[in-house]
Amino acid sequence: MLCLLLFISARSTFAGDTLTVAPRFYHVDRANKIIVINQSITALNGNPDRKGHLALDSVYTFAQPVTTLRTDSSYQVRSGNAAYKLFFTQLPVAHIDTRYTIMDAPSVYAQFQLVEASGQQVQSNLGVEFRGGYSQNFPKKSYELSFWNDTVGTASRDVTLLGMRTDNKYNLQALYNEPLRFRSKVSNALWQEIHQIYYKNLEPDAKNGIAMEYVELFVNGEYRGIYALSERVDRKQLKLKKYNNGILGELYKGSDWGGAVTFTGLPPVDNNSETWGGFEYKHPEEQIDWTNLYTFVSFVQNSTEADFMTNYKQQFHLGNAVDYYLFLNLLRATDNTGKNIYIAKYKRNEPYYYVPWDLDGVFGTDYTGGNTGNVDDILTNGMYSRLTRDCSAGGFREALQTRWNALRASVITEQHIMAKFRAEYDYLNANNAYAREQLAWGDYQHDTTQLAYMTGWLRHRLTYLDNAFNQSCAAVTSVKTQTDGLLKLYPNPANDYLMVETGAAGTCQLSIRDLSGRLVQQTTLTGKQNRLDIGQLRKGVYVVTLKTATAVATEKLVIN
């Protein structure tokens, strides 16, 4: 009898022309008059009769009775004198409810609920805080979720969400600077097709990278739009060896543009600090010791050419270095050459390797979400600048060319990559998610030209990379690269003027764009040091781009 009752309660029921939906499937934003129902659309359409009323927390009346409900449409319903916009979606819906103010840190207690269209449901106590660095400037915030067995965070709880790993921590990515909300999701999935962690046979559950799944989010009853629920890069994901009377596995996050992350600087270390040279110390938690990473960065920067070419394969995994380099340049991920990457080591006496992270400003956009259009350069850092000079048999250049051409016959094709983007677009569009995103964030525009732009951008990028990665070693120096340290801005934040220092020889073009991608200032620089009048620019965040005949550099500018 209990099973029968549960089955009945999970279904939509009909009485006359009234459709009744079980409470877990309906989500009402009373302030903004939005209703989202995420029950199976097949179940909702189980009765062919016309529906004039909807029983949720109260009875709503359809402005126009309907026979068949659709996820790609919206409906007007009324309750008393209040008019609501009603949507049906097959996306999972998440709720975060808290009486506390959510901030960057520490986490505050909240209640979490996640409901899938199948009826699968997860409820838990939660610690929640904002996450991200630059992205916290956006109005739509990303969140770090810590699942708790209590209300203060002393006891954690493992949960499994949307088929991803069982863990007590997840992230909710806002996707605010992604025009169609799918670039990072596709990019992370593409990396999984390109790369497999080198010790997979020893650690079958190890994964270099993360999975992401879409949800729609309500915070304290207010609809917040499309988010991506994601796994985290950590010791557990990579199956790094735990601390055992000394450091075995290691994990560091490139969290800032310090010299160490790009292998262009070697600041002194402080083992009392959790940060060094742009890196953030992640594992092990038991001991902070930068010695191993410092030694590796010093080797990359300061070793002789002979020493570097003889020993780099013992220091950094060649297959991973090759895969990340071609992936970085396929995406043209300008914000991921040092910052927004993890460096990991499985255990003592093993090589370091890269783990991608924060793949939003990619495939023809930058970290602001604006179109860049650029296809004809190679992204690099201090380590890759040395690796690309390895012309030996079995060395980096040969491995890169072989790997690129193999992937061009399978994963890295215009047809395959664009099919992945179109599948995500069709899923979101078929569920009318873009319309709800615009309701939640009034400045959001559903740019239907983005797929065509990306198709053209990708086609030209692949043509350029085919030539660049198949050049003879002697010709590599002719390839245009984006150079770290080429552009320096100060003061930053700035007010009325800006000093621009460049290491470029001859003239170069400097442009300043706002976060919508609009060009607000452009000039030609002829010297090493230049003063710009920026008093006419409004307070806010801008992107400064410097272009020379052989290089491109970008920096963030804040104007007070």
Buried (B, 14 or more C-beta within 10 A) or exposed (E): EEEEEEEEEBBBBBEEBBBBBBEBBBBBBEEEBBBBBBBBBEBBBEBEEEBBBBBBEEBBBBEEEBEEBBBEEBBEBBBEEEEBBBBBBBBBBBBBBBEEEBEEEEBBBBBBBBBBBEBEEBEBBBBBBBBBEBBEBBEBBBBBBBBBEEEEBEEBBEBEBBEBBEBBBBBBBBBBBBBBBBBBBBBBBBBEBBBBBBBEEEBEEBBBBBBBBBBBBBBBEEBBBBBBBBBBBBBBBBBBBEBEEEBBBBBBBBBBBBBBBBBBBBEEBEEEEEBBBBBBBBBBEEEBBBEBBBEBBEBBBEBEEEEBBEEBBEBBBBBBBBBBBBBBBBBBBBBBBBBBBBBBBBBEEBBBBBBBBBBBBBBBBBBBBBBBEBBBBBBBBBBBBBBBBBBEEEBBBBBBBEBBEEBBEEBBBBEEBBEBBBEBBEBBBEBBBBBBBBBBBEEBEBEEEBBEBBBBBBEBBBEBBEEBBEBEBEEBEEBBBBBBBBBBBEEBEBEEEBBBBBBBEEEBEBBBBBBEBEEBBEBEBEEEEBEBEBEEBEEEBBBBBBBBEBBBBBBBBBBE
